Structure formats: structure tokens, C-alpha cells
């Protein structure tokens, strides 16, 4: 199968926003876009029946409408539609294993009223071995002019190869700068009556800067065209990442890949990015 970006469609405004984001990204990466709708009650394709008795009519209609809209705005992009008679979660996990990216709509902390949101999107984010991008409604209509960088959240320890490769590659295909952000809470012993002990915070910042610069070094060599900067912020990692991502084109966060027998888990930073950030969020599993 040719490399694809798959977007889950359920007829909601959020999934349509996700489709616009996925189309833009597929165009930049020179990949095929797959529009996927899954529902257990879809029936096998009948030979030729009028629309009033076609049980798949509405599923076909919103996939067709989305495809026509995206083909109009991306005339050179190859787009395929796919109707799957299966549970949405299962279908998306299978599609993710066959895709470069899986893209879903997101409502953050708003109420859940769509099949692909909440009950479906979070388990897909937590379980798939491929990057998942979550997109809020409104993408493609009023993008901020400051959306000219990609932001990636970094920790001091742990494997970051998959995360940084995805971040640098994304910045390269978009031809925008990359900002790597690391947040560190000020420890209790550095707090003094008049504020913080600057000697302690300066040492913390210097140590983090040195270690993370080493982590970035080989990726800067692999992607010399990417203008990559590093920011150390003295606040909780979740706050640092959400604040740094304001107005960005994409926020990239990592998720520790789990063994098949381990319960899936999303960390505090990933939860904060998904629920509080307004920019599209890519969750990248790593070792």
C-alpha cells in the first residue's frame, strides 16, 4: 500500500477540521490522503440501489462532500475514501498501522458529542504505534499569521529519537523554525523570601541546556535546513509546553510506547497539550 495519511471522519466539525489539516500535511509530505469512516452498521455495497434505500447513503455523502471540498483546495493531492464496517476504535488502530500519520478531531475539555472524540480518539492516541495528530475545530478558516513554527516538548532523560526525528522532519517539510521546549519546576530549596535563588536556577538552566543541546546535535546535522532553537523555562513542564505552543503551527509531544501487556498511559504534559492547547497536537510514541 502506498504511504498515506489517514483522517477519521464522523461528520462533526472537528473531524472536518482534522481533514483540512491532514490534507495540508499530505500535500507538504507528498503523500496520499485517506478519508476513513468506520461504523459497525455499514452494510456491504449493494449493486445499484436508489439513495432512499441505501443504508450507507449518509456515510457516503459526508465522505464525498469532504473529498470534493479538499480536492478543490488541493488540486494535486491524491485523496481516497474508505468506508469500513467495523468499530471505529478498531478500524482507526488498524488504519494507523498502515499510515504515516493518523489525524483525528479534538474538542479538548469541551463536552463530547461525536463518535471519534473522547471514547475513540484517546484510546487510539494511547495505543497506536504511529504518530496521532489531534486538531480542534476552526482549522483552515482562521489560522493565525504567527503559526510559523513547530514546537516540540523535551524531557531531560529517556529516548527521544523518534520524537526529534518527527519534529525535525515536520519543520523541514513545512520550511519553518523548530523550537524545543523544556520546563523545570523551581525546587523548594531554591525558593527564598524575596523570590528565588538565582544561583540555583541559573545552574539548573545551564545543566538542562547542555544536556538537551547534546540531544539536538545530531538532528541539527541531519536537518541543517531547520533553524532549531532550545528554550528552558522555569515552570512546570505542562505549563511551559502549553505556553510555548501558543500561536504555533503544531505542538509535538511524546508518549512512552508500552508493551502489549501494559496498560496505556498518557503523561501530564501530553494531557495538558491535548486538553488545554489550541494548536494542533501531534502525539509521537517513542521507546
RAKA-V440096 format. One record per backbone hydrogen bond with DSSP energy under -0.5 kcal/mol. NH is the residue of the N-H (numbers start at 1). CO is the residue of the C=O. If there is no record, write none. Layout:
nh=NH co=CO
nh=NH co=CO
This chain:
nh=5 co=32
nh=6 co=101
nh=7 co=34
nh=8 co=103
nh=9 co=7
nh=9 co=36
nh=16 co=12
nh=17 co=13
nh=18 co=14
nh=19 co=15
nh=20 co=16
nh=21 co=17
nh=22 co=18
nh=23 co=19
nh=24 co=20
nh=25 co=21
nh=26 co=22
nh=27 co=23
nh=28 co=24
nh=29 co=25
nh=30 co=26
nh=30 co=27
nh=31 co=26
nh=32 co=3
nh=33 co=78
nh=34 co=5
nh=35 co=33
nh=35 co=80
nh=36 co=7
nh=36 co=34
nh=37 co=82
nh=39 co=84
nh=42 co=39
nh=53 co=50
nh=54 co=50
nh=54 co=51
nh=55 co=53
nh=57 co=54
nh=60 co=56
nh=61 co=57
nh=62 co=58
nh=63 co=59
nh=64 co=60
nh=65 co=61
nh=66 co=62
nh=67 co=63
nh=68 co=64
nh=69 co=65
nh=70 co=66
nh=71 co=67
nh=72 co=68
nh=73 co=69
nh=74 co=70
nh=77 co=74
nh=79 co=77
nh=80 co=33
nh=82 co=35
nh=84 co=37
nh=84 co=82
nh=86 co=84
nh=91 co=87
nh=92 co=88
nh=93 co=89
nh=94 co=90
nh=95 co=91
nh=96 co=92
nh=97 co=93
nh=98 co=94
nh=98 co=95
nh=99 co=96
nh=100 co=4
nh=101 co=4
nh=102 co=131
nh=103 co=6
nh=104 co=133
nh=106 co=135
nh=109 co=275
nh=110 co=107
nh=113 co=111
nh=117 co=114
nh=119 co=117
nh=122 co=118
nh=124 co=120
nh=125 co=121
nh=126 co=122
nh=127 co=123
nh=128 co=124
nh=132 co=283
nh=133 co=102
nh=134 co=281
nh=135 co=104
nh=137 co=106
nh=139 co=136
nh=141 co=138
nh=142 co=138
nh=147 co=144
nh=148 co=146
nh=150 co=177
nh=151 co=250
nh=152 co=179
nh=153 co=252
nh=154 co=181
nh=164 co=160
nh=165 co=161
nh=166 co=162
nh=167 co=163
nh=168 co=164
nh=169 co=165
nh=170 co=166
nh=171 co=167
nh=172 co=168
nh=173 co=169
nh=174 co=170
nh=175 co=171
nh=176 co=171
nh=177 co=148
nh=178 co=227
nh=179 co=150
nh=180 co=178
nh=180 co=229
nh=181 co=152
nh=181 co=179
nh=182 co=231
nh=184 co=233
nh=190 co=187
nh=191 co=188
nh=192 co=195
nh=195 co=192
nh=197 co=190
nh=198 co=196
nh=200 co=197
nh=201 co=197
nh=202 co=198
nh=203 co=199
nh=204 co=200
nh=205 co=201
nh=206 co=202
nh=207 co=203
nh=208 co=204
nh=209 co=205
nh=210 co=206
nh=211 co=207
nh=212 co=208
nh=213 co=209
nh=214 co=210
nh=215 co=211
nh=216 co=212
nh=217 co=213
nh=218 co=214
nh=220 co=216
nh=221 co=217
nh=222 co=218
nh=223 co=219
nh=224 co=221
nh=226 co=223
nh=227 co=225
nh=228 co=226
nh=229 co=178
nh=231 co=180
nh=233 co=182
nh=233 co=231
nh=235 co=233
nh=240 co=236
nh=241 co=237
nh=242 co=238
nh=243 co=239
nh=244 co=240
nh=245 co=241
nh=246 co=243
nh=248 co=245
nh=249 co=149
nh=250 co=149
nh=251 co=280
nh=252 co=151
nh=253 co=251
nh=253 co=282
nh=255 co=284
nh=257 co=286
nh=262 co=259
nh=271 co=267
nh=272 co=268
nh=273 co=269
nh=274 co=270
nh=275 co=271
nh=276 co=272
nh=277 co=272
nh=277 co=273
nh=281 co=134
nh=282 co=251
nh=283 co=132
nh=283 co=281
nh=284 co=253
nh=284 co=282
nh=285 co=283
nh=286 co=255
